[in-house]
């Protein structure tokens, strides 16, 4: 079981399912040659993919191209199903920083064949995840600067204001399909600037006032 703290409270959540959005920033969709979707594109990572600050990403032997994607993580605090966008935020407990590690070569092969992405997205160590800050501490989840550096070189520098689908709509959309439970996490997509890491690299991901991760790659 993997748990995460809600910083500044005594609350701790056991991480459940991790529902992720693909192509939720137009510039990133463009850099991978994808169309911008009308509805959110969803995939999942298992809770077993989560690692914490300072732990290492292990690139599986079946990939030669492992990419970082810094993302705003949304922590669900209450069970909800079929919630409206207007009421969705009542179910959000906090925000954190995540890296959606992606085996781009494997994903591209799967996409070309129309096959599911799990082995490219859900492998062990594919989800570095910080603790969470309480939702009421974050004035506006759509005004956050997301940054990722590799060995100190800036690679991603985006803002959550550029999200296509916003947090209330995302929670509403997902909760109509999957009951959301306390400890479930939503990864809201990555801004442009994704790229590869290799064994020996160290990634630093930061969303100011939300969370920071330092993650080596092996
Ligand atoms: Zn992603």
Boltz pocket constraint, residues with backbone or C-beta under 6 A from the ligand:
constraints:
  - pocket:
      binder: B
      contacts: [[A, 20], [A, 21], [A, 22], [A, 69], [A, 71], [A, 100], [A, 187], [A, 189], [A, 190]]
      max_distance: 6.0
